Amino acid sequence: MSKIGEQKKRIIHFYCRPCAEYHLKTHPHYRAMKRRAALRRKAKEAKAAQEAQQ
């Protein structure tokens, strides 16, 4: 949807479920949300690798 020469706009806000508000991505809950997602992704990959070995 972008045109040639038009820069993409960076999204600097996110919806914080615990607070039920929008915040900047510098909010502590954003960092915690990203950390939880990374842990879930790593656990899923480890489980898949373990099942592939069996």
N, C-alpha and C positions, 0 to 999 in steps of 0.2 A: 504494500500500500504506500510505500514511500516513493517519492519522485527522485529522479537523478539530481544530485547536488544537494538534496535536503538531508540534513542530519537527523538521526533518530533522537528522540527525546528520552533522556534517562529518567527512569522512574525512581523518585527519591522518597516516596511514601509507601507504606504498607498498612493493611488492616490488621490490627492487633486484637486477636480473639480474647485474650484474658482481660484487656482493658475495654474492649468493645468500642474502640476508636481508631482513627487513622493517626499514625505517627511517622516521623522521619525514620529512615533506616538506621539511624544512630541510636535508637531506643534499645534498651537492654533486652527486651523480649524478642526483637528481631534476631539478635545474635543467638539467643537460646533456641529459637525456632530452627535456624539454620544448623545448629549443632545437633539437635535431635534428628533432623532429616538426614544428616550425614551418618549418624550412628545407625539409623534404620537401614540406610543404603548399604553400609558395610556389613551389617548382620545378614542382610538378604543375600549379598554376594558370597559371604562365607558359607551360608547354608547351601547355596547352589553349588559351590565348589565341593563341599563335603558330600553332597548327594551324587555329584558326578564321579567321585572317587569310588563310591560303593557300587 
